[in-house]
Amino acid sequence: MADLVRWNPTREMLSLRDAMDRLFEDSFLRPSWFGGAESPAAAVPLDVYETGDHVVVKASVPGVKPEDIEVTITGDLLTIKGEMKVEEKVEKENYVRQERRYGSFCRQVSLPTGIKTDNVQATFENGVLSLELPKAEVAKTKTVKVVTK
């Protein structure tokens, strides 16, 4: 038996907006569609999530030494820069397949809330850069108890 669903025009508008966003991102932001290689920034996948007191960012940067990574925070913009260095020099004619990326990268992401930049912790383990960014007091949720008189 078919269920009746009430028509909601905002639902279709949101899906149209998402479709248009995907269209522009896919056609204008991916150089591989125009015959070029993907940008080195695409080689740095990120996870960004919030906990009660922190914004946590995890970036996969295998093969990069911690001293070759630069992390900066300007306002609400987090920038991770580094360089994936070539281990050995091989002539291109000898390659059967080359999928590993080399060269410098720069990945930027907007942070969801204000950050206290003086207490940021960065750790590096097994090719994963983990950043714990403490939220600013303004960004934390504060519950106020209402009392009666």
N, C-alpha and C positions, 0 to 999 in steps of 0.2 A: 504494500500500500504506500502511496506517495505522501510525503509530508508537505504541508503548505508552509512556506517560509515567507515572512513579511518582507517586502521589498524595501531595501534601505539604500537610498542613492549615495550616501557617503561611502558605503562599502565599495561600490563600483568606482567611485572617484579615487579612493585610495589605491585600489588595484591598478587603475589607469596610471596613477602617479608613479607607482612602483615600476610598471612596465616602461614608462618613459625614462625613468632614472636608469634602468637597466640598459635601455637602448642607447642613451648617451654615454654611459660608462663603457659599454662594450665597443661602441664604434669610435669614440674619441680618446679613450684613455688606454687602449691596448695597442701599442705599436706593432705587435705581431700580426694584426689584421692587415697592416699595410706592407707586409713583407719583412719588417725588421724583427729583431729578437725581442723577447720580453725584457723589461727593464730590470736591472739588478735589484731594485727595491722589491720586486715581486718575489725574489729569492729569500726575503726575510718575513716569514709569516709571523703574525702577532696574535696573542690572546690578551684581551683587556677585560678585567672584571672588577667589581667593587665588593668590598667587605664592609663591615661596620665602620672601621676607622681608616681604611686604606683603599687606594686604587692600585691594583696589581697588574703589571704588564709582564708578559713572558714572550720573549723573542727567540726564535730558533736561528742560531748563527753557527752552524757546525763548521769546524775547521778554522775558526777565527780565534786568535788569542785574546784574552781579556784586555791586555794592554793596547790592543789595536782597535778597541771599541770606545767611542766617545758618545756620552749621553748628555743632552742639554734639555733644560726646561725653560721655556720663555712664555710667561703667561699660562695659557692652557694648552700650549703646543709642546709635545714631547718629540725630540729628534734623536734618532739613533743612527750614528755614522760609523763606518768601519771599512775594512778592506779584506777581501778574500784573496790570499796570495797564492800564486802558482807554486806547486811543490817542486816540479821538475819541468824542464824545457823539452818539449817534444814537437817535432815538425808536424804541421797540419796534414801533410800528405800521408802520414802514417796512421791517422785516426780512422778507425772504423765507425766509432760513435763517440761524440763528446756532448755530455749533458750537464756536467758539473760547471758551475759558474765561478768566474774569477773576476776580480776588479773591485773597485770601491762601490759602496752602497750607501744610501741615505734614505731612511724611512721616517716619516713624520705622521703623527696621529694626534688628533685633538682629544684632550682629556675631558671626561664628563663633568668634573667638579674642580673647585679650587684646591690647590696643593700647597702644603708647607714644604718648600724646597730645602730647608735646612736639615731635615731629618730623613731624607731619601736614602734607602738602603738598596744596594745593587749587589747581586751575587751571580756567580757564573759556575754552572756545573753541567758536565756532559753536553756541551754545545748549546745550552739554554741559558740565556740572560734573563734573570728575574729581577724586577724592580718593584719595591714596595714604597709607594708614594703616599705619605700620610695626608689625609684630607684636612683642609683648613677648617677652623672652628665654624666659620660661616656656612660651610657646606655640610657639616654634620647635622643630623636631625636631632632636635632637642624636644623632649616631651615636657610640657608644663602642666602641673597638677592644678586643677581648679578646686578651690575650697569655697564653702558657703559661709556667710556671716550670720 
